[in-house]
Amino acid sequence: MNTKDVLDIFRTAGAILEGHFILTSGRHSAVYIQKAYVFMHAALTEKLCYAMAGKIRSKVSGRIDYVVGPAIGGLIPAYETARHLRVPSIWVERENGVFRLRRFDIERGAQIIIMEDVVTTGLSIREAVQSMRQTGSEIIAAACIVDRSGGKADVGVPLIALAEYEIPSYTGDSLPPELTSLPAVKPGSRY
């Protein structure tokens, strides 16, 4: 599956929105990828995550013990990708604003893949990596369905993206005129 195939699935689900959006990262963009519109359809989600699992297998040698999803955006793709990798899916969730593995006990040295839905700056993955390292886990890679940074996001570990789709984003004080004329919508899960 290539980037065009992935984006076609997102378009089929009506998940690529245009307007003025404040992203989960706090940056602004004229395009928002509303992955929830894809993840509400099991068949579309399965198709993406099956391909994601195949790409992870092709890039990672050695064992994978768990796929970890940052709540809330990473829960569904982590679960479905883990299913295809035939490993357990667990998640980190925010407690007092910090990701923490609250519901699970795992062995030290566990081999972890962090699975996210869409990456812009990589902050959620970096926070999840930090949280999982505190458990004594080894983070062998991170993965995402769409890397909207076009490969520029630094997540602190190797990043495996099913699709790279570079979409410009801006700080609040550097907006282009076409965005300043539109009301901003904040559809993400943080802030």
N, C-alpha and C positions, 0 to 999 in steps of 0.2 A: 504494500500500500504506500503510495507516495503522497506528497503534500496536496496535490490536486484532488486525489481521492478523499482525503480527510476533509478538506474544505467543502467538497461536494456534499458529504454527509452533513456537515454543519449547515450548509445552505438548505438542504432538503428539510432539515428540522427547523428552519427559520431562526437559526442561532447566531447569525452574523448580523448585528444591528448597527445602524448608522445614526449619528446624532452627536451629542456632547456628553461624554461619560466621565465620571471620576472613577478610576479603576481602584481595585482593592489596594494597590500599591500607593494610592494617593495621587498618582499622575492622571493627566487628562488625555482623552483620545476621542477621535471622531468615529472609531469603530470599537464595538464591544462584542466579545464572543460570549454569548449567553449559553454556556455549556449545559445548563440545566434543561434547556430545550432538547438537547441531544440525549442526555442521561435519563429523561423520562420515557424513552423508547428503548426497551430491552434489546431489540434486534440491532439497532444502530450502535448501542453501547457495546454489545457483544462483538460486533464486527471490528470496531476500533480497538478494543482491548485484546482481542485475539491477535490482531496485527501487532499491537504493542508488545505482547508477550513474545511473539516471534522475533521482534527486533531486539528485545532485551536478551533473549537466548543467543542471538547472533553476536552480541557485543560483550556478554559477560561469560567468562569461563569460571568454572567452579560452582559451588553450591549457593543456593539462595534459600535462606531459612524463612524469611518473612517479607511481605510487601507492606510498607507502612504508608498510610495516607494521612496527610494533615487535614483535620476536620475544618471545614465541612466540605470544601471543594474536592479534596482528594479521596473521600470515602468510597464513592461509587467506582471510579476508575481503579483504585487500589484493589477493591474487592474483586472486580471482574477480571483484572489482569492477573491477580493472584490465583484465581480459579483456573485460568488457562496455563499458568506456570505450575499448578498443583502444589501450592504452598499456602500457609495461612495468611490471612489479611488482618492486620491490626491497625490502630490509629492513635495519633497523638491529638490532644485537644487542649484548648487554651484554659488555663487556670490562672486567674489574676493576670491575664494578658500574656502568659508564657506557655508555649507548648510543653505538654507533659504526657508521658505514657501512664495513664491513670488506671486503666481497666485490666491490664495484662502484666504478667510476670514472664520475662524471657531470660534465657540463659546468657551469661556473659560470652562475648565473642560471636554472638549470632550475626549471620551475614544478611544485611538489610539492603533492600531497594526502597527508596522513598519515591512514591508515585503521586504526582500532582496532575491536575487537570490542564490548566493553562499557566504558562510562566510569562511574566512581564519583566520583573526585576530579579526574581529568584528569592525574594525575602522569605516567603513561607517555607521553601525548601531549606534554606540556610537555617532557619529556626528549628525545623524538624530534625535536620542533621545534628544540630547542637543538642537537642533534647535526647535523641537516640544515642548519641555518644556518651551521654551521662549514664546510660544503662550498661555501658561496657560493650555495646554493639559495634560492629564494623560496618560502615556504610560503604558498600561497593560501588553504588551508582545511584543517581536519581533519574527519574523518567517523567515525561509529560506527554500528553496527547498533542498539544500545540505549544510551541515556543514562539511567542509573538515578539521576542527580542531579535529573532533571526540569528540565534547563536551567540548573542552578545551578553546574555545574563550570566553572571558568575554565581553558581550555587555552591561552590566549595568542594564539589565532587564531580566526577564525570556526569554529564547530562545526556540522556538518550531521549531524543524527541521524535515522535512519530511524524510530526509536520513542523517545519519552520516557516513562519508566516510573519515577516517583519511588518509591524504596524507602528507608525510613529506615535509617540506619546510625549507629553509635555508637562513641565512643572506648572503650577498655578500662575506663576508670574511670567511665563513665556508662551502664552497661548497665541496661536495664529488668529487673525481677525475672524475667520469663518467659524471658529469655536466660541469666541467671545460674544457673538450675536445670538447664540443658542442657549437655552436654559440647560444647566448641568444636571444630570441624573446620576445617582450613586447606587448602582445595582449590586455591588460586590458584598462580600461577607465580613469585611473588616472595617473598622472605624465607625 
